[in-house]
Amino acid sequence: MTDTETVEQLHSLLMRAHATILEGYCGGEWSWYVPDEVTLAAAKEQTQAFELVAEMRRALGWETPEGDDQDLSRLVKKTIDAPQVAHADLYSMLVGQVRYSLGRSSYIVGDACCQVRRYWRHLREGERAVIERDVVEELSRYERMQRTCGEQIDQREWERLVAWITENKAV
């Protein structure tokens, strides 16, 4: 394989795995999320990309510090071996989390909004509509009562989620 082909292959693998890598980072910390067929495939591409980078480092004569390879293999194994959840269960868990979190004054609001964003692309149109409806209706109910949905920070988080949903309906 030529240097150009190697670089192109690395670029292609990293671009495909990029979204998966970023989806694992939410709210300032890494979270190990439930992979479906798409994220599992991306995790395997991520593994190939890591292996290709290691091969390139060896070819260039760069030394990898002791332990890096072990840490990397544990990271990749943890990603690939993460438990899988059936689509219907994922949907039920998301709806349940959103409904539980609405009106609460807790960190759980941020977690629920983050998880909706993370798994949005895996939901069907009707499932997305249910989540959007639940949040919009609850915000409207609190507005009619002239109250906030939880604390002010929680209210803003729900409003940001509704804005994000509006922007990402076609995903």
Phi and psi in degrees as GROMACS dihedral restraints (atoms count N, CA, C in turn):
[ dihedral_restraints ]
;  ai    aj    ak    al  type     phi  dphi    fc
    3     4     5     6     1   -75.9    20    10
    4     5     6     7     1   164.7    20    10
    6     7     8     9     1   -60.0    20    10
    7     8     9    10     1   -41.3    20    10
    9    10    11    12     1   -63.0    20    10
   10    11    12    13     1   -44.6    20    10
   12    13    14    15     1   -62.9    20    10
   13    14    15    16     1   -39.7    20    10
   15    16    17    18     1   -62.9    20    10
   16    17    18    19     1   -46.6    20    10
   18    19    20    21     1   -63.4    20    10
   19    20    21    22     1   -42.6    20    10
   21    22    23    24     1   -63.2    20    10
   22    23    24    25     1   -41.1    20    10
   24    25    26    27     1   -64.4    20    10
   25    26    27    28     1   -43.4    20    10
   27    28    29    30     1   -62.0    20    10
   28    29    30    31     1   -45.7    20    10
   30    31    32    33     1   -59.9    20    10
   31    32    33    34     1   -44.7    20    10
   33    34    35    36     1   -62.4    20    10
   34    35    36    37     1   -45.7    20    10
   36    37    38    39     1   -63.6    20    10
   37    38    39    40     1   -43.5    20    10
   39    40    41    42     1   -67.3    20    10
   40    41    42    43     1   -37.9    20    10
   42    43    44    45     1   -64.6    20    10
   43    44    45    46     1   -41.0    20    10
   45    46    47    48     1   -69.7    20    10
   46    47    48    49     1   -33.1    20    10
   48    49    50    51     1   -86.6    20    10
   49    50    51    52     1   -13.3    20    10
   51    52    53    54     1   -54.7    20    10
   52    53    54    55     1   -48.5    20    10
   54    55    56    57     1   -62.2    20    10
   55    56    57    58     1   -39.5    20    10
   57    58    59    60     1   -65.9    20    10
   58    59    60    61     1   -41.3    20    10
   60    61    62    63     1   -62.3    20    10
   61    62    63    64     1   -45.8    20    10
   63    64    65    66     1   -69.3    20    10
   64    65    66    67     1   -32.6    20    10
   66    67    68    69     1   -64.3    20    10
   67    68    69    70     1   -26.2    20    10
   69    70    71    72     1   -75.0    20    10
   70    71    72    73     1   -10.5    20    10
   72    73    74    75     1  -109.4    20    10
   73    74    75    76     1   115.8    20    10
   75    76    77    78     1  -150.0    20    10
   76    77    78    79     1   131.6    20    10
   78    79    80    81     1    68.2    20    10
   79    80    81    82     1    26.0    20    10
   81    82    83    84     1    88.1    20    10
   82    83    84    85     1     4.0    20    10
   84    85    86    87     1  -147.0    20    10
   85    86    87    88     1   157.6    20    10
   87    88    89    90     1   -79.2    20    10
   88    89    90    91     1   137.2    20    10
   90    91    92    93     1  -127.0    20    10
   91    92    93    94     1   140.8    20    10
   93    94    95    96     1   -94.7    20    10
   94    95    96    97     1   112.2    20    10
   96    97    98    99     1  -100.8    20    10
   97    98    99   100     1   171.5    20    10
   99   100   101   102     1   -82.7    20    10
  100   101   102   103     1   115.7    20    10
  102   103   104   105     1   -82.3    20    10
  103   104   105   106     1   146.3    20    10
  105   106   107   108     1  -108.9    20    10
  106   107   108   109     1  -166.9    20    10
  108   109   110   111     1   -60.1    20    10
  109   110   111   112     1   -36.8    20    10
  111   112   113   114     1   -68.7    20    10
  112   113   114   115     1   -49.8    20    10
  114   115   116   117     1   -70.9    20    10
  115   116   117   118     1   -30.1    20    10
  117   118   119   120     1   -66.1    20    10
  118   119   120   121     1   -42.3    20    10
  120   121   122   123     1   -63.2    20    10
  121   122   123   124     1   -41.6    20    10
  123   124   125   126     1   -64.9    20    10
  124   125   126   127     1   -37.0    20    10
  126   127   128   129     1   -64.7    20    10
  127   128   129   130     1   -37.1    20    10
  129   130   131   132     1   -67.7    20    10
  130   131   132   133     1   -38.1    20    10
  132   133   134   135     1   -65.8    20    10
  133   134   135   136     1   -36.2    20    10
  135   136   137   138     1   -62.3    20    10
  136   137   138   139     1   -42.3    20    10
  138   139   140   141     1   -60.2    20    10
  139   140   141   142     1   -46.0    20    10
  141   142   143   144     1   -60.7    20    10
  142   143   144   145     1   -40.0    20    10
  144   145   146   147     1   -63.6    20    10
  145   146   147   148     1   -44.4    20    10
  147   148   149   150     1   -60.7    20    10
  148   149   150   151     1   -42.2    20    10
  150   151   152   153     1   -64.6    20    10
  151   152   153   154     1   -39.3    20    10
  153   154   155   156     1   -66.1    20    10
  154   155   156   157     1   -40.4    20    10
  156   157   158   159     1   -62.8    20    10
  157   158   159   160     1   -43.4    20    10
  159   160   161   162     1   -61.4    20    10
  160   161   162   163     1   -41.1    20    10
  162   163   164   165     1   -62.9    20    10
  163   164   165   166     1   -42.1    20    10
  165   166   167   168     1   -65.4    20    10
  166   167   168   169     1   -39.9    20    10
  168   169   170   171     1   -63.2    20    10
  169   170   171   172     1   -42.0    20    10
  171   172   173   174     1   -64.2    20    10
  172   173   174   175     1   -43.1    20    10
  174   175   176   177     1   -62.6    20    10
  175   176   177   178     1   -33.9    20    10
  177   178   179   180     1   -82.9    20    10
  178   179   180   181     1    -7.7    20    10
  180   181   182   183     1    83.0    20    10
  181   182   183   184     1    12.9    20    10
  183   184   185   186     1   -78.9    20    10
  184   185   186   187     1   139.7    20    10
  186   187   188   189     1   -96.4    20    10
  187   188   189   190     1   135.9    20    10
  189   190   191   192     1   -88.5    20    10
  190   191   192   193     1   128.2    20    10
  192   193   194   195     1   -56.4    20    10
  193   194   195   196     1   148.4    20    10
  195   196   197   198     1   -55.7    20    10
  196   197   198   199     1   137.6    20    10
  198   199   200   201     1    92.7    20    10
  199   200   201   202     1   -21.8    20    10
  201   202   203   204     1   -59.7    20    10
  202   203   204   205     1   -44.9    20    10
  204   205   206   207     1   -62.7    20    10
  205   206   207   208     1   -38.9    20    10
  207   208   209   210     1   -66.6    20    10
  208   209   210   211     1   -44.3    20    10
  210   211   212   213     1   -61.5    20    10
  211   212   213   214     1   -41.7    20    10
  213   214   215   216     1   -64.3    20    10
  214   215   216   217     1   -44.1    20    10
  216   217   218   219     1   -66.6    20    10
  217   218   219   220     1   -34.9    20    10
  219   220   221   222     1   -64.6    20    10
  220   221   222   223     1   -41.7    20    10
  222   223   224   225     1   -60.8    20    10
  223   224   225   226     1   -48.0    20    10
  225   226   227   228     1   -65.6    20    10
  226   227   228   229     1   -43.8    20    10
  228   229   230   231     1   -61.6    20    10
  229   230   231   232     1   -41.8    20    10
  231   232   233   234     1   -62.9    20    10
  232   233   234   235     1   -39.2    20    10
  234   235   236   237     1   -66.1    20    10
  235   236   237   238     1   -46.9    20    10
  237   238   239   240     1   -73.2    20    10
  238   239   240   241     1   -34.2    20    10
  240   241   242   243     1   -88.2    20    10
  241   242   243   244     1     5.2    20    10
  243   244   245   246     1   -59.5    20    10
  244   245   246   247     1   146.6    20    10
  246   247   248   249     1   -63.4    20    10
  247   248   249   250     1   145.6    20    10
  249   250   251   252     1  -100.8    20    10
  250   251   252   253     1   144.7    20    10
  252   253   254   255     1  -122.1    20    10
  253   254   255   256     1   136.2    20    10
  255   256   257   258     1   -62.5    20    10
  256   257   258   259     1   149.1    20    10
  258   259   260   261     1   -55.3    20    10
  259   260   261   262     1   -45.5    20    10
  261   262   263   264     1   -61.8    20    10
  262   263   264   265     1   -36.7    20    10
  264   265   266   267     1   -70.1    20    10
  265   266   267   268     1   -40.5    20    10
  267   268   269   270     1   -60.1    20    10
  268   269   270   271     1   -46.8    20    10
  270   271   272   273     1   -59.7    20    10
  271   272   273   274     1   -47.3    20    10
  273   274   275   276     1   -61.4    20    10
  274   275   276   277     1   -41.1    20    10
  276   277   278   279     1   -65.7    20    10
  277   278   279   280     1   -40.9    20    10
  279   280   281   282     1   -65.2    20    10
  280   281   282   283     1   -48.0    20    10
  282   283   284   285     1   -61.0    20    10
  283   284   285   286     1   -43.9    20    10
  285   286   287   288     1   -61.4    20    10
  286   287   288   289     1   -42.2    20    10
  288   289   290   291     1   -65.1    20    10
  289   290   291   292     1   -43.2    20    10
  291   292   293   294     1   -63.3    20    10
  292   293   294   295     1   -48.8    20    10
  294   295   296   297     1   -64.2    20    10
  295   296   297   298     1   -39.4    20    10
  297   298   299   300     1   -64.2    20    10
  298   299   300   301     1   -40.0    20    10
  300   301   302   303     1   -77.4    20    10
  301   302   303   304     1   -26.5    20    10
  303   304   305   306     1   -59.9    20    10
  304   305   306   307     1   128.6    20    10
  306   307   308   309     1    85.6    20    10
  307   308   309   310     1    -6.0    20    10
  309   310   311   312     1   -83.8    20    10
  310   311   312   313     1   156.3    20    10
  312   313   314   315     1  -114.2    20    10
  313   314   315   316     1    84.6    20    10
  315   316   317   318     1  -160.1    20    10
  316   317   318   319     1   162.8    20    10
  318   319   320   321     1   -60.5    20    10
  319   320   321   322     1   -21.3    20    10
  321   322   323   324     1   -62.0    20    10
  322   323   324   325     1   -26.5    20    10
  324   325   326   327     1   -62.5    20    10
  325   326   327   328     1   -48.5    20    10
  327   328   329   330     1   -62.0    20    10
  328   329   330   331     1   -41.3    20    10
  330   331   332   333     1   -62.1    20    10
  331   332   333   334     1   -44.7    20    10
  333   334   335   336     1   -62.2    20    10
  334   335   336   337     1   -46.2    20    10
  336   337   338   339     1   -63.9    20    10
  337   338   339   340     1   -40.7    20    10
  339   340   341   342     1   -62.4    20    10
  340   341   342   343     1   -43.4    20    10
  342   343   344   345     1   -68.8    20    10
  343   344   345   346     1   -36.2    20    10
  345   346   347   348     1   -60.8    20    10
  346   347   348   349     1   -45.8    20    10
  348   349   350   351     1   -62.6    20    10
  349   350   351   352     1   -42.4    20    10
  351   352   353   354     1   -64.0    20    10
  352   353   354   355     1   -40.7    20    10
  354   355   356   357     1  -102.7    20    10
  355   356   357   358     1     3.7    20    10
  357   358   359   360     1   -51.5    20    10
  358   359   360   361     1   -45.5    20    10
  360   361   362   363     1   -67.9    20    10
  361   362   363   364     1   -14.6    20    10
  363   364   365   366     1   -92.1    20    10
  364   365   366   367     1    -6.2    20    10
  366   367   368   369     1   -92.8    20    10
  367   368   369   370     1   150.4    20    10
  369   370   371   372     1   -78.1    20    10
  370   371   372   373     1   163.8    20    10
  372   373   374   375     1   -56.8    20    10
  373   374   375   376     1   -45.8    20    10
  375   376   377   378     1   -64.5    20    10
  376   377   378   379     1   -36.4    20    10
  378   379   380   381     1   -67.0    20    10
  379   380   381   382     1   -40.1    20    10
  381   382   383   384     1   -62.2    20    10
  382   383   384   385     1   -41.4    20    10
  384   385   386   387     1   -62.2    20    10
  385   386   387   388     1   -36.9    20    10
  387   388   389   390     1   -64.2    20    10
  388   389   390   391     1   -46.1    20    10
  390   391   392   393     1   -64.5    20    10
  391   392   393   394     1   -45.3    20    10
  393   394   395   396     1   -60.5    20    10
  394   395   396   397     1   -46.9    20    10
  396   397   398   399     1   -59.7    20    10
  397   398   399   400     1   -45.2    20    10
  399   400   401   402     1   -58.0    20    10
  400   401   402   403     1   -45.8    20    10
  402   403   404   405     1   -69.6    20    10
  403   404   405   406     1   -46.9    20    10
  405   406   407   408     1   -62.2    20    10
  406   407   408   409     1   -44.7    20    10
  408   409   410   411     1   -63.4    20    10
  409   410   411   412     1   -40.2    20    10
  411   412   413   414     1   -68.5    20    10
  412   413   414   415     1   -40.6    20    10
  414   415   416   417     1   -62.1    20    10
  415   416   417   418     1   -41.4    20    10
  417   418   419   420     1   -63.4    20    10
  418   419   420   421     1   -41.2    20    10
  420   421   422   423     1   -61.1    20    10
  421   422   423   424     1   -46.1    20    10
  423   424   425   426     1   -66.6    20    10
  424   425   426   427     1   -35.7    20    10
  426   427   428   429     1   -63.5    20    10
  427   428   429   430     1   -42.3    20    10
  429   430   431   432     1   -61.9    20    10
  430   431   432   433     1   -32.3    20    10
  432   433   434   435     1   -83.9    20    10
  433   434   435   436     1    -2.7    20    10
  435   436   437   438     1    57.8    20    10
  436   437   438   439     1    45.3    20    10
  438   439   440   441     1  -132.1    20    10
  439   440   441   442     1   167.0    20    10
  441   442   443   444     1   -95.6    20    10
  442   443   444   445     1   153.9    20    10
  444   445   446   447     1   -81.9    20    10
  445   446   447   448     1    88.6    20    10
  447   448   449   450     1    85.2    20    10
  448   449   450   451     1  -152.6    20    10
  450   451   452   453     1   -75.5    20    10
  451   452   453   454     1   170.3    20    10
  453   454   455   456     1   -57.2    20    10
  454   455   456   457     1   -40.2    20    10
  456   457   458   459     1   -64.6    20    10
  457   458   459   460     1   -36.3    20    10
  459   460   461   462     1   -69.2    20    10
  460   461   462   463     1   -41.9    20    10
  462   463   464   465     1   -57.0    20    10
  463   464   465   466     1   -47.0    20    10
  465   466   467   468     1   -62.7    20    10
  466   467   468   469     1   -37.6    20    10
  468   469   470   471     1   -63.4    20    10
  469   470   471   472     1   -43.9    20    10
  471   472   473   474     1   -65.1    20    10
  472   473   474   475     1   -40.8    20    10
  474   475   476   477     1   -64.1    20    10
  475   476   477   478     1   -39.9    20    10
  477   478   479   480     1   -63.5    20    10
  478   479   480   481     1   -38.6    20    10
  480   481   482   483     1   -63.7    20    10
  481   482   483   484     1   -44.1    20    10
  483   484   485   486     1   -60.8    20    10
  484   485   486   487     1   -42.9    20    10
  486   487   488   489     1   -62.0    20    10
  487   488   489   490     1   -42.3    20    10
  489   490   491   492     1   -64.8    20    10
  490   491   492   493     1   -42.6    20    10
  492   493   494   495     1   -60.7    20    10
  493   494   495   496     1   -43.4    20    10
  495   496   497   498     1   -59.6    20    10
  496   497   498   499     1   -41.0    20    10
  498   499   500   501     1   -71.5    20    10
  499   500   501   502     1   -27.3    20    10
  501   502   503   504     1  -113.0    20    10
  502   503   504   505     1    22.6    20    10
  504   505   506   507     1   -60.8    20    10
  505   506   507   508     1   -33.9    20    10
  507   508   509   510     1   -87.9    20    10
  508   509   510   511     1     3.0    20    10
